[in-house]
Amino acid sequence: MKKHHILVLAIGMLAMVSCKDEEADPAALTGKSVTYSLFTGSNDWGYQGEVTFSERNDGLAVIGIKLDGPTGTSKFPAHLHFGQYSIEADMAAMLNPVDAATGEGKTLLTQLTNGDEISYAELINFDGHIKVHLGDGDNKSLILVYGNVGSNPTTANAANVANCASW
């Protein structure tokens, strides 16, 4: 009889351990994402690409930029701006630079430059655009790629790309 109680107790403990809910890693991606095209800038540097907003389990967004074009050793500054690309708009968020060697850059976005926190759900409806520049300083007005994101139309017209209002 004792062996029977021990066996039942062991099975019960095993069942409790195996049924324990696994906590999801907050940094893991949910599988939800939205991708937007990035178009060749006002000066034809030979780049185009895409930006992908991916949702994490904690509701935050990872912004991934992937450029196709010449490779090198540079780091290209990238920004999320308020409004459409055709409007001289303030920067909404400084993104991690795009590495010219790989054509990639990733940023975990938690808040905007105005201090507002932003989630993945808010970002995919955001009134904004992305610009990637050739460099800082004298090269900041040279836009490699651009594209509207969120609630804005995703058509392209390089002649209408405005400079950045702040940076």
C-alpha positions as CSV (number, residue, x, y, z in Angstrom):
1,M,0.0,0.0,0.0
2,K,2.9,2.4,0.8
3,K,4.4,1.7,-2.6
4,H,1.0,2.6,-4.2
5,H,0.9,6.0,-2.3
6,I,4.4,6.8,-3.3
7,L,3.7,6.0,-6.9
8,V,0.5,8.1,-6.9
9,L,2.4,11.0,-5.2
10,A,5.3,10.7,-7.7
11,I,2.9,10.8,-10.6
12,G,1.0,13.8,-9.2
13,M,4.3,15.7,-8.6
14,L,5.4,14.9,-12.2
15,A,2.1,16.1,-13.6
16,M,2.3,19.4,-11.6
17,V,5.8,20.0,-12.9
18,S,5.0,19.1,-16.5
19,C,1.8,21.2,-16.5
20,K,3.5,24.3,-15.2
21,D,3.0,27.2,-17.6
22,E,6.2,28.2,-19.3
23,E,6.6,31.9,-19.2
24,A,7.3,33.4,-22.6
25,D,10.5,35.3,-23.2
26,P,9.4,39.0,-23.4
27,A,12.1,39.7,-26.0
28,A,11.0,36.8,-28.3
29,L,9.1,37.8,-31.4
30,T,5.4,36.9,-31.7
31,G,5.6,36.3,-35.4
32,K,3.5,39.4,-36.2
33,S,5.3,41.8,-38.6
34,V,4.7,44.5,-41.2
35,T,7.1,45.3,-44.0
36,Y,7.4,48.6,-46.0
37,S,9.4,49.3,-49.1
38,L,12.4,51.8,-48.9
39,F,12.9,53.6,-52.2
40,T,16.1,55.0,-53.8
41,G,16.7,58.5,-52.5
42,S,16.9,61.8,-54.3
43,N,20.5,61.1,-55.2
44,D,20.8,57.7,-56.9
45,W,23.3,55.9,-54.6
46,G,22.1,52.5,-55.9
47,Y,20.3,51.5,-52.7
48,Q,16.8,50.2,-52.1
49,G,15.4,48.0,-49.4
50,E,12.7,47.4,-46.8
51,V,11.9,48.1,-43.2
52,T,10.1,45.6,-41.1
53,F,8.3,46.2,-37.8
54,S,8.3,43.0,-35.7
55,E,6.3,42.6,-32.5
56,R,7.9,41.2,-29.4
57,N,6.0,39.2,-26.6
58,D,6.2,42.3,-24.4
59,G,4.4,44.4,-27.1
60,L,7.4,46.4,-28.1
61,A,8.6,46.7,-31.7
62,V,11.9,45.8,-33.3
63,I,12.6,47.9,-36.4
64,G,14.8,46.0,-38.9
65,I,16.2,47.8,-42.0
66,K,17.6,45.8,-44.9
67,L,19.3,47.6,-47.8
68,D,20.3,46.1,-51.1
69,G,23.1,48.0,-52.8
70,P,26.9,48.6,-52.7
71,T,28.7,47.3,-49.6
72,G,31.5,49.0,-47.7
73,T,32.6,49.9,-44.2
74,S,30.3,52.8,-43.5
75,K,27.5,53.1,-40.9
76,F,24.5,54.9,-42.4
77,P,22.4,57.0,-40.0
78,A,18.7,56.0,-39.9
79,H,15.7,57.8,-38.5
80,L,12.0,57.4,-38.0
81,H,10.3,60.8,-38.6
82,F,6.9,62.2,-38.0
83,G,4.6,62.7,-41.0
84,Q,5.1,61.8,-44.7
85,Y,8.5,61.8,-46.4
86,S,7.4,64.8,-48.5
87,I,7.2,67.0,-45.5
88,E,10.2,68.5,-43.7
89,A,9.4,66.7,-40.4
90,D,11.0,66.3,-37.0
91,M,12.8,63.1,-36.1
92,A,10.5,60.8,-34.1
93,A,13.3,58.3,-33.2
94,M,17.0,57.9,-33.8
95,L,17.5,54.3,-35.1
96,N,20.6,52.2,-34.9
97,P,22.8,52.8,-38.0
98,V,22.7,50.5,-41.0
99,D,25.9,48.6,-41.5
100,A,27.1,49.0,-45.1
101,A,28.9,45.7,-44.9
102,T,25.7,43.7,-44.2
103,G,23.1,46.3,-45.3
104,E,21.3,45.7,-42.0
105,G,20.3,47.7,-38.9
106,K,18.1,46.7,-36.0
107,T,16.6,48.9,-33.3
108,L,14.4,48.0,-30.3
109,L,12.0,51.0,-30.2
110,T,10.6,51.9,-26.7
111,Q,9.9,55.6,-27.0
112,L,9.9,58.5,-29.3
113,T,12.0,61.7,-29.1
114,N,9.1,63.5,-27.5
115,G,9.1,61.1,-24.6
116,D,6.0,59.2,-25.7
117,E,6.3,55.4,-25.3
118,I,5.3,53.5,-28.4
119,S,4.2,49.9,-28.8
120,Y,4.2,47.7,-31.9
121,A,0.4,48.2,-32.3
122,E,0.8,51.9,-32.2
123,L,3.8,51.9,-34.5
124,I,2.0,50.0,-37.3
125,N,-0.5,52.9,-37.3
126,F,2.0,55.7,-36.8
127,D,2.0,58.7,-39.1
128,G,5.6,58.6,-40.1
129,H,8.4,57.7,-42.5
130,I,11.9,56.3,-42.5
131,K,15.1,57.8,-44.0
132,V,18.6,56.4,-44.2
133,H,21.3,58.9,-44.9
134,L,24.8,58.7,-46.4
135,G,26.3,60.0,-43.2
136,D,26.4,62.7,-40.6
137,G,27.6,66.3,-40.9
138,D,27.8,67.5,-44.5
139,N,26.4,64.2,-45.8
140,K,23.2,64.3,-43.7
141,S,21.2,65.9,-46.5
142,L,22.1,62.9,-48.8
143,I,19.3,60.4,-48.5
144,L,20.1,56.9,-49.6
145,V,16.5,55.5,-49.1
146,Y,13.2,56.7,-47.8
147,G,9.7,55.4,-47.3
148,N,6.4,56.1,-45.6
149,V,5.3,53.8,-42.8
150,G,2.3,53.2,-40.7
151,S,-0.8,55.1,-41.8
152,N,0.8,56.8,-44.7
153,P,0.6,55.9,-48.4
154,T,3.5,53.7,-49.5
155,T,4.1,55.2,-53.0
156,A,7.4,56.8,-54.0
157,N,8.4,60.0,-55.7
158,A,12.1,60.9,-55.1
159,A,11.5,64.5,-56.4
160,N,9.2,65.1,-53.4
161,V,11.6,63.9,-50.6
162,A,12.1,66.6,-48.0
163,N,15.1,67.2,-45.9
164,C,15.0,66.3,-42.2
165,A,13.8,69.2,-40.0
166,S,15.8,68.0,-37.0
167,W,18.7,65.8,-36.4
